[in-house]
Amino acid sequence: MRRKRIIVTSVLVAVLGVVAPLSLAFYLSSMRAEQGEQERLRLLADYALERAHRSIASAGAALRSADALDLAPCSEAHIQQLRRITITTRSIDDIGYVENGLLKCTSTGIEQARIAVTPAEFTMDNGLGLDFNLRPVVSGGKRMVGLSYRAYKVLIDPVRFSDVIIDSDIQMAVAIGKHGVLDTLHHPDPVLVHALLAGQPAADGSIHAMLYRDGLTAVMIEPRSKLNDRLRREQLLLLPLGLLMAAFIVGIVVWLSRRRLSLMGELRIAIDRREFFVHYQAIIALDTGVCVGAEALIRWRRPDGSMIRPDLFIPVAEDGELILPITDQVIACVIADMRAALLADRALHIAINLCASDIETGRVLDVLERALEGTGIEAQQIWLEATERGFINVEAARATIEKARARGHAVAIDDFGTGYSSLSSLQNLPLDALKIDKSFVDTIATDAATSSVTPHIIAMARSLNMLIVAEGIETQQQADYLRERKVEFGQGWLFAKALPAGEFLAFYATRRAPSSP
C-alpha cells in the first residue's frame, strides 16, 4: 500500500466514519419520533375507547333497567318510566318498546304509525344487539346507532362514541372490532380506516395507531408531517451524539493514518541513513548442545536511541515496498558481522529471513550473490527462510527455491502452521528445512487444543525428508520432548535470546563443536 493508497483509504474510512454515525443518528431520531408519536396516538385511542365503553355501558344499563320494569307495555306509567330513563341516561337519545317486530311506543308516547323494526345487524359479546346505520324519522333522517336488548331498543347519537378532544389534524374512528364503524372524528378516509381495520398498511404513509379492548377498536390517524416537531427534538438529542462519535472515528483514522504515514516516512529516512542492524539468535543442535548457526533478526534504533519493534515496522515496510532495501541491509550486516566466524568455521551458518516478494521474484538471490562475491563465505553457509505467505504462488516459489539450492543455499519454511501452506503445497516445494512455530512449541506437555499438532508437524517433515528447527524453546521439558522425537535443531530463550553480534560470537565460542578449528 503506497502513500496514495493509505491516504485514499483513510479518506474513505473517515467519510464512512462520518456518514455512518450521522445516518444512524437520523435513523434513530426518525424511529424514536415515530414510536413516540404512535405512543401518543395510542394514549388518545385509549381515552377514546374509555369514552365509547362508558356510552355503551350506560346504554346497556338503560336497556336492562327498562327490561326490568313490571308495567303494562306502553301504558302511561310505562311510557313515563321510559321517559325518565331517557332523561337520566345521557348516552341515549330515545328508547322504544318493540313487539312482534313493530315499534309500539317510545319515551315520547304511543307510536301511531306502523314502524317495522328489523333484527339487529350484530350481537356484541355482552348480549346487546347493534345497528350501525339507523335513520329514524325522530332524528330527521340523521344517522343513529341502535342498541337493543330483548323488547327494547335505544337510539344513540354516534357522536357519543367519539366525544373526545384531539388536534384537528388527527383523525379518529371507533369501530366494533372489524365489523363496522360506530363513528369518526375529523373525517378520516373510509377506505383507509377499513384497510387498517383489516390489518393492511396505510397506503398514504400516514402515522397511525390502533387499540383494541373489549370488542371495541379505536383507530387514530395523523399525517406524517406531524412528526416534524418531535423529529426535531429527537435530532437535537441524538445528532450531537452522532457528531461526537463521527469526530472520534475521524480522529482515530487521522491518528492512525498519520502514524502509519509518519512511520513509513521515518522508514525511508532510516533506510537512507542505514539505521538498521542485526541481532542473532543461536540455533542449537538438540542432540549435542552445539551452536550450529544463528537466525539474523532485523532491529531498528532511531537516532534518539529508541527501538522500534520489528512487528510494528516490518508490516509497514512490506506495505510501502520498503522491505527490499531493508533485506539488502540485513545481508550487508550479516557479512560484516559474521564474515570472520563463517570463514573460521565452515559448519556455521546464518539464516536470513526473506519477504514474500523476494521469494516470488527471486531478486534477492542476485543481491546475495553480489554481496558474497570476494568474501570467502560459501553459499551453503547462508540459509534462506521465508514465512508461508511467500509460498502462496507455488510455481514462482519453486523456481526461486530451485535456483537458490542450485547456488548452494538451504531454504527453510518459517513459522510453519500459522499461515497458508498445506501438505500438498509443501510436497511441491524442494525445501530443506521446516521451522515449527513457537505457538506450537508452547503447547508441548500441556492440555491445549493444539498440543497434538506438534507431533503431526514433525511426522510430516520426516515424510518429506526435511530438517526440523523448533522455535521458541523456553523450558528443558520442551527441549527434551523435541530431542526424544529426533528434532535436529532448536532456538529459544532456554539457550540464548537474540544477541548483538559481539555477544553472539562470545556465546558461540562457548558452544562451538570441539572438532571445529
N, C-alpha and C positions, 0 to 999 in steps of 0.2 A: 504494500500500500504506500504509494508515494505521497508527498506532502499535499498535492492537489486532492488526492482521494481522501486523505484524512480530513481536509477542510470541507470537502463536499459532503462526506459522511456526517461530520459534526454539524454542519448546517441543516442537513435533513433531519438528524436526530433532534436538534434544537427546535426546528419547526414542529416536528411531531410532539416534542415536549411542551410546546405552547398550545398547539391545536387540541391535543388530547384532553388536558385538564379543563380548558375552556369549553370544549364541546361537552365534556362530562358535566361541567357546571350548568351549562344551558339546558342539557337534557334533564338533569336532576331538578332544576328550577321549574321547568315545564311540567315534569311529572308531579312534583310536590304541589305546584299551583293547581293542577287538575285534580289531584287527590283531595286537596283542601277544599276546593270548590264543590266537589262531589259530596264531601262530608257535610258541607253547609247545606247542600240540597237535600241530603238525607235527613238532616235535622228538621228542615222545613216539611219534608214529606211525613216525618213522624208526627209533627204538630198537626198537619192536615188530617192524618189518619185518626188522631185522637179526637178531633172535632167531628169527623164523619161517624166514628163509632158512637160518640155521645148522641148524635142525632138519631142514629138507628136504634140505639138502646132506649132512648126516650120515646121514640115512636112505637117500639115494641112493647114498652111498658103501658103506653096508652091503649094499644090494641088488646092486651091481656086484661087491662082494667075494664075495658068495655065488655069483653067476653065474660067477665065475672059478674056482670050486672044481672040481678034476678028480677027483671022487669019485663012486662009485656012488650014485645018488639014494636017499635015505632009509636008507643003510647006517649002521652005528653010527658010523663015522668021519664021515660026512656030517652026522649029527644033532649030533655033538659040536662040529663046526665051526659049525653054525647056532646052537648054544647059546653058543659063545664069542662070536660076532658079536652076539648079543642082549645078553650081559652087558657087552660092551665098548662098545656103542653106546647112550649114554644117551637118545637121542631116540626109540628104538623100544622097544616092549613085547614084541613077538614077531615071529618070521619064519617063513614056511612055504614049502613047495615044492608047486607045483601042476602036475598032469599030466592032460591030456585033460579040463580043466575041473573036476577033483576035487582037493581038498586031500589030499596023500599023507602029508606029515609036517610037523612043526614043530620048534622048538627043544626041545620037551618030549618028543618021540618020534614014533613012527608013529601016524597018525590011524586009529583003528579004525572010526569012524563014516563014513558016506558023506556028505561035505560038498561040495556043489557051489559052485564059485567062478565068479561071473559076470564078464564083461569089465569093465574099468574104465569109470567114468562119463565120465572126462575125461582127455585126454592133454596133459600140460604140454609146454612148449617144449623141456625137457631130455630128453624121451622117456619120462618116468615116467608111469605110469597113476595115476589118483587116484580114490578113492571117498570121498565126503563123509560117508556115514552108514552105517557098518557096525556091526552089533550082534552080535558073535560070542559063542558060549557061553563061551569062555575069559574074557571080560571081564564075565561075569554080566549080559549084556544092556546094558551101558553103551555109549554111542555111542563109536565109534573111527573114526579116519581111516585109510584104507588107501592105501599106495603100492606099486606093482607094477612089476617090470621082468623081462620075459621070463617065466621059470618061477617067479619068486619074488615074494612079497608080504609086506610088513611091516605091522604094526598100530602106530599111533601114538595115544597119548592126546591129544585135541585141546588139552589144557592146554599142551602143548609149544609151540603157536603163539601163546599169549597169556601166556607166562610172564614178565610184566613187572610192576614195582611202580608203580602210579599211584594217585592220590587216589581215594577210594571213590565220589566223585560224578562221576568221569569214566568214561564207558562206551566200550568198545572192541570192534571187530570186525576180524578178519583174514580176507580172502577171496582166492580165486583170481580175479583180475580182477573181472569182473561175473558169474561163473558160479556161485559158491557160497561160503558162509561156512565157513571152517575151524574157527574158534572165536570165542567172545565173552568179554568180561570185564565184570562188574557188570551183566549182564542188560540190554543195550540193546533197544529195541523192534525186533523183526524187520522190521516194516513200514517203520519209519523207516530202518533200515540198507539195506534193498533199494531204497528210494526214493533214498537218497543214492548208492548204487552205480549207479543208473540215471541219475544226473545231475539228479535233481529236487531242489528246495529243501526245507529242513527245515520241515515244516508247523507244528511246535510252537515255532518261533522259537529253537531252541537254537543254541549255538555249535558249529560242527563244523569238522573239517579232514580232508582225505583225502590220502593219499600213495600213489603207485603206483610200483613198481620191480620189474623182472624178473619180471613175471607176478603179483606179489602186491599186494594193496591193503590198506592199513590205514585204518580209519575211526575217528576219535576224536570223541566227542560229550560235551558238558557243558552243564548248564543255564545260561541267561543270567545267573542270579544270581551265578555265579562271577565275573562281570565287576566286581562291586561294589568289591572291594578295589583292583583295578587301575584302575578308573574313578576312584576317589577319589584315587589317586596322580597320575593324569593331570590331574585337575581342580586339584589343589594346584599343579601346574606351570603349567597354561595359564590358569586363571581369573585369577590376579594380572596376567598379561599382558593379558587381556581387560579387566580393570578399569582398568589403566593406559591402554589405548587408549580406553576409554569416557571416562575422565576427561579425556584430551587432547582428544577430539572435543567434549565438553561445554564445556571451557574455551575452545576456538576459537569455538564457537557463541555462548557468553556474551560473549566479547570482541567478536565481530563485531556481535552484536545491540546491545550497549551502545554500541559506537562508532556504529552506524547511528542508534540512538535518540538518542544524545548529539548527533550531528551534526544530526539533524533538530530537536532542541530548540534547538541553537545557531542553526540557520537561522531558526526562529521569532523568536528574540530579535533576530537580525541584521535581519530584515525590519522589526520594530518600531523598531529603532534606526537604520534606513536606513544600514547599513554597506556597502552595495553601491555601486560606482562603475563607470565605463566607460572602457575603453581603445579606441582607434580604429586600425584597420589600413587603410592607404591603399589605394584602388582606382585603378589607373593605366590610362590609355588606352595600349595597347601600341604603337599606330602613332605617337603623338606624345610619349609620356612624361609627359603632363599628368595631374595628380591630379584625378580627376573626383568623388571621393567617398571614403567610408570605411565599413567594417563596424564596428558598435558591438559590442564584446565585453565581457561582464559580468565583473567582478572583485569579490572579497570579501576585505577586510582585517579580521582580527579586532582587537579592542581592544588586544591585546598586540603588534600590528604584524605578526603572521604572516599570510601569504597562503595561501588555500585554492584549489587548482586547480579550475577550472570542471568538468573531467571527473570530479571527486570529488563536488562538491556539487550539480551540476545533476541527475544521475540521482536523488539522494536527494530533491531538491526536487520533481521530477516525480512520484516515487512517493508523496510525502507531500502532494501537491496544494498545494505552496507556490510553484510556478513562476509562477503567475498574478500574485501581488503583486510577485514579482521582476521580471517583464516590465514591470509598471507603473512600477517604479522606474527601469528602463532607459530607458523613454520619457521620464520626467521628467528624467533625467540628460542625455539627448541634447538635449532642448530647452534646458536650462540651459547646457550646454557649447557648443552649436553654433548657437544662435539668431543671433548676430551674423554669423557666417560665412555661414549659409544666407541671411540677408537680403541680405548683400553680394554673393553670387554665386548667382544663381538656377539655374545649371547644376550646382551642387554638390548631392550627395545623400548621405544617411546610410542605411545598410541596418540594419534591426533584425531580429534573429532571433526567431521565434515558436515556441512549443511546439505539440505536436500538438493539444492540446485547444483552443488558440486558433484553429487552422485549422479544426478540426471545428465549433466553436460560433460563430466569428466575433465573440466577445465583445470582443476587443482593438480592433476597428475603432471601436466607440463610445468606448472608453477613449482611443484615439488622437485621435479627432475632438474630444473634450472638451479634451484636452491641447493641441492645436494652435490651438484657438479663441482668437483675440485675439493670437496671437504674430506673425502676419505670415508664418509659414512655410507654404509651399504644400505641398499633399498630395503632389504629384509629386516633392518633394524627400525624401520618406521612402519608401524601398523596404522591402519586407517579404520576409524569407527564411524558409523552413521546410525541414527535412530531409524525406526521403522518407517517414518514418514518419507525417508529418502528412497524407499523401495516400492513406492506406490506404482511408479511406472516401471514394471518389471523388466521390460525389454531394454530400456535405456540403462537401468541399474546393472543388468547383466553385462552389457557392453563395457561399462566403466569398471566393474569388478574384474572382468576378464583381462582388461588392459592393465589394471593395477597389479594383478597377480603375475601377469607376464613380465612386468618390470621388477618383480621381486617383493612387492608389498603384501602383507597379510591383511585381510579385510574382515572386520567383525561387525555384527549387528548389535547395537547398543540398546539397553533398556527393553529387552525383548518381553513381549506380553502386554505392553501398555499402549500399543498403537494399532497398526492396521494389518500387520503381517499374519499370514495363515501358513499352515504346514505346506500347502500346495505351492505358495509363492516361495517359501524357503527352499523347497526341493528344486526349484528352477533357478536358484542363485548359487553360484560357486563360492560360498562363504567359507572362511577358515575358522571363525570363532563366533560364539554366541555369548552375550553377556546377560546374566539373569538380573532383572531389575531389583533394586533394594526393597521395593514393596512386597515382593515375594519372599525374599530372604528374611524379612522381618517376621513372617508368619511361621517360620520354622519352629517346631515343637510347641505350637500354640493351637488353640481351638478355632482360629479364624477360618472363615469360609474359604479363603484362598490357600490355606495351608497345604492342601493336596495338589496344588498346581505345580510347585517346585519339582517334585519327582517326575511329573509328566514332561516338564521342560527339559530336565536332564536326560530322560529317556529319548526324547525327540532329537536332541543334539547328538546323542550317541548314535542313533539310527542314521544320521546324516554325516557321521564321521567329523564332527566339528569339535574344536576345543571349547571348553566352558570356562567363563570367568564370572564369578559371583560378586556382585557389587553390594556395598553397604554392610559388610560383616562387622558386627559390633560386639558379639559375645563368643566366648570359646565354645559354647554349646552349638552355635551356628557353624563355626569352623569345623568342629568335629563331625557334625551331621554331613556337611558337604564333602569332607575328606573321606568319610566312610563310603560315600557314593561316587568316589573317584572323580570328583570335580577337580580339574587341574589347578586353576588359579583363583585367587580371591583378592579383594581390596576392600578397605573399610577402616574405621577408626580403631578396630581391635589391633591393627598393625601400625597404621600411621594415618593422620589426616593429610589433606593436601598441603604440601610444604613448598616454600620458596626454593629456588634452585639449589642454593648453598646448603640449606638444611636437608633437602632430599639427598644430595650427594653424600652428606655425612651419615644419614640413615642407611643409605645404600652400602656404604663402606662397612657397616656392621652386619649387613645381611647378604653380602655377595657370596657366591659359591666358593668354597675353599680351593677348587681347582682353577679358579679364574686367575689370570696373571696379575 
